[in-house]
Amino acid sequence: MAEVGGIAGDHLRSFIERIERLEEEKAALAADIKDVYAEAKGTGFDVKIMRQLVRLRKMEDHDRTEQEEILDLYKRALGME
């Protein structure tokens, strides 16, 4: 493939094809995750809460603690506790 405007076509094509393959893998993984949530819902688990737990488990302990403290403060300010 030719070089156009200083861009090597073969090198660019290589990157694009790699990205396309990774996007396909990402879509397949997203479908698998969706299936797991559906299975969990079918056995009676609350999927919304499960998603929150997954998000919380990704956080560092100090970040999670800070978020929970701020949430509690806001809830108290609104008279929710």
Backbone as CSV, one residue per row, in Angstrom:
resi,resn,N_x,N_y,N_z,CA_x,CA_y,CA_z,C_x,C_y,C_z
1,MET,0.849,-1.173,0.000,0.000,0.000,0.000,0.894,1.236,0.000
2,ALA,0.462,2.283,-0.612,1.260,3.488,-0.778,1.287,4.338,0.480
3,GLU,2.278,5.237,0.480,2.360,6.225,1.538,1.730,7.504,1.003
4,VAL,0.782,8.038,1.736,0.071,9.227,1.303,0.185,10.285,2.390
5,GLY,0.697,11.428,2.020,0.812,12.524,2.981,1.626,12.156,4.207
6,GLY,2.614,11.293,4.047,3.454,10.875,5.169,2.847,9.762,6.017
7,ILE,1.722,9.216,5.577,1.059,8.147,6.327,1.248,6.836,5.574
8,ALA,1.846,5.858,6.238,2.050,4.547,5.644,0.754,3.762,5.736
9,GLY,0.149,3.462,4.606,-1.142,2.792,4.552,-1.160,1.451,5.250
10,ASP,-0.088,0.649,5.057,-0.052,-0.684,5.677,-0.038,-0.589,7.201
11,HIS,0.736,0.339,7.696,0.831,0.500,9.142,-0.513,0.958,9.718
12,LEU,-1.147,1.912,9.055,-2.455,2.386,9.485,-3.491,1.275,9.431
13,ARG,-3.501,0.491,8.341,-4.436,-0.616,8.201,-4.252,-1.618,9.334
14,SER,-3.015,-1.867,9.722,-2.722,-2.797,10.813,-3.370,-2.329,12.114
15,PHE,-3.230,-1.055,12.423,-3.849,-0.518,13.639,-5.374,-0.617,13.570
16,ILE,-5.936,-0.222,12.453,-7.393,-0.246,12.299,-7.928,-1.665,12.454
17,GLU,-7.273,-2.642,11.842,-7.729,-4.031,11.932,-7.630,-4.555,13.356
18,ARG,-6.561,-4.184,14.077,-6.433,-4.594,15.473,-7.557,-4.013,16.319
19,ILE,-7.851,-2.736,16.093,-8.931,-2.084,16.839,-10.261,-2.754,16.534
20,GLU,-10.500,-3.071,15.276,-11.751,-3.733,14.893,-11.896,-5.089,15.574
21,ARG,-10.811,-5.851,15.632,-10.860,-7.154,16.320,-11.156,-6.979,17.807
22,LEU,-10.507,-6.005,18.425,-10.741,-5.755,19.845,-12.169,-5.298,20.103
23,GLU,-12.720,-4.478,19.206,-14.118,-4.047,19.342,-15.061,-5.248,19.265
24,GLU,-14.764,-6.198,18.389,-15.581,-7.414,18.291,-15.505,-8.217,19.583
25,GLU,-14.293,-8.337,20.132,-14.122,-9.062,21.392,-14.868,-8.353,22.522
26,LYS,-14.810,-7.017,22.531,-15.492,-6.243,23.558,-16.999,-6.463,23.479
27,ALA,-17.531,-6.492,22.256,-18.973,-6.722,22.081,-19.360,-8.117,22.568
28,ALA,-18.512,-9.102,22.292,-18.793,-10.462,22.745,-18.766,-10.536,24.271
29,LEU,-17.796,-9.866,24.891,-17.728,-9.847,26.354,-18.932,-9.144,26.957
30,ALA,-19.363,-8.048,26.341,-20.539,-7.328,26.836,-21.776,-8.219,26.774
31,ALA,-21.890,-9.002,25.721,-23.024,-9.922,25.600,-22.952,-11.001,26.679
32,ASP,-21.744,-11.491,26.964,-21.578,-12.494,28.020,-21.960,-11.924,29.381
33,ILE,-21.546,-10.694,29.656,-21.884,-10.054,30.926,-23.390,-9.879,31.038
34,LYS,-24.017,-9.468,29.964,-25.475,-9.307,29.949,-26.162,-10.637,30.256
35,ASP,-25.640,-11.718,29.711,-26.202,-13.045,29.967,-26.080,-13.424,31.441
36,VAL,-24.946,-13.086,32.057,-24.752,-13.412,33.474,-25.745,-12.628,34.330
37,TYR,-25.928,-11.344,34.017,-26.907,-10.551,34.761,-28.317,-11.123,34.583
38,ALA,-28.646,-11.541,33.379,-29.968,-12.126,33.124,-30.147,-13.412,33.916
39,GLU,-29.096,-14.216,33.975,-29.154,-15.462,34.746,-29.359,-15.155,36.236
40,ALA,-28.617,-14.157,36.737,-28.751,-13.778,38.142,-30.160,-13.268,38.428
41,LYS,-30.696,-12.471,37.520,-32.055,-11.953,37.688,-33.059,-13.100,37.700
42,GLY,-32.828,-14.090,36.876,-33.711,-15.245,36.808,-33.728,-16.055,38.088
43,THR,-32.660,-15.950,38.875,-32.622,-16.671,40.151,-33.024,-15.783,41.318
44,GLY,-33.492,-14.550,41.005,-34.043,-13.702,42.048,-33.161,-12.569,42.545
45,PHE,-31.971,-12.399,41.999,-31.112,-11.314,42.444,-31.514,-10.000,41.784
46,ASP,-31.295,-8.896,42.487,-31.586,-7.559,41.983,-30.375,-7.091,41.174
47,VAL,-30.545,-7.008,39.875,-29.440,-6.695,38.968,-28.924,-5.275,39.188
48,LYS,-29.807,-4.352,39.497,-29.379,-2.973,39.728,-28.405,-2.912,40.910
49,ILE,-28.728,-3.630,41.955,-27.852,-3.670,43.134,-26.549,-4.382,42.801
50,MET,-26.630,-5.435,42.022,-25.411,-6.151,41.623,-24.478,-5.236,40.829
51,ARG,-25.028,-4.423,39.943,-24.204,-3.482,39.165,-23.526,-2.473,40.091
52,GLN,-24.256,-2.022,41.111,-23.666,-1.102,42.076,-22.517,-1.766,42.826
53,LEU,-22.723,-3.019,43.207,-21.676,-3.747,43.922,-20.431,-3.925,43.063
54,VAL,-20.618,-4.240,41.796,-19.479,-4.390,40.886,-18.722,-3.065,40.801
55,ARG,-19.478,-1.968,40.665,-18.845,-0.651,40.586,-18.078,-0.336,41.877
56,LEU,-18.699,-0.621,43.029,-18.059,-0.347,44.316,-16.805,-1.190,44.520
57,ARG,-16.843,-2.447,44.091,-15.686,-3.329,44.271,-14.494,-2.896,43.427
58,LYS,-14.740,-2.147,42.364,-13.645,-1.644,41.530,-12.923,-0.471,42.188
59,MET,-13.599,0.179,43.128,-13.059,1.377,43.757,-12.039,1.024,44.838
60,GLU,-11.134,1.956,45.064,-10.205,1.834,46.187,-11.009,2.018,47.477
61,ASP,-10.545,1.399,48.550,-11.263,1.474,49.827,-11.489,2.915,50.275
62,HIS,-10.457,3.744,50.198,-10.605,5.124,50.681,-11.578,5.923,49.812
63,ASP,-11.604,5.645,48.507,-12.553,6.333,47.624,-13.989,5.908,47.920
64,ARG,-14.160,4.606,48.164,-15.495,4.090,48.485,-15.982,4.660,49.808
65,THR,-15.107,4.696,50.798,-15.467,5.238,52.107,-15.850,6.710,51.987
66,GLU,-15.071,7.469,51.238,-15.360,8.889,51.056,-16.712,9.084,50.370
67,GLN,-16.977,8.287,49.335,-18.248,8.391,48.618,-19.413,8.063,49.541
68,GLU,-19.278,7.018,50.353,-20.344,6.635,51.268,-20.589,7.712,52.316
69,GLU,-19.517,8.341,52.807,-19.664,9.402,53.796,-20.372,10.614,53.195
70,ILE,-20.015,10.976,51.982,-20.664,12.112,51.328,-22.130,11.796,51.059
71,LEU,-22.421,10.571,50.635,-23.800,10.166,50.400,-24.611,10.264,51.687
72,ASP,-24.044,9.765,52.786,-24.734,9.855,54.080,-24.978,11.305,54.473
73,LEU,-23.985,12.169,54.270,-24.132,13.583,54.583,-25.266,14.201,53.765
74,TYR,-25.305,13.933,52.482,-26.360,14.472,51.613,-27.728,13.936,52.016
75,LYS,-27.807,12.662,52.365,-29.084,12.077,52.783,-29.573,12.735,54.065
76,ARG,-28.673,12.975,55.007,-29.063,13.653,56.249,-29.532,15.069,55.953
77,ALA,-28.863,15.746,55.046,-29.236,17.121,54.693,-30.638,17.166,54.077
78,LEU,-31.027,16.093,53.430,-32.352,16.023,52.816,-33.389,15.383,53.734
79,GLY,-32.978,15.029,54.970,-33.890,14.422,55.920,-34.258,12.992,55.567
80,MET,-33.364,12.304,54.896,-33.643,10.928,54.483,-33.167,9.914,55.505
81,GLU,-32.484,10.341,56.533,-32.019,9.422,57.577,-32.440,9.902,58.923
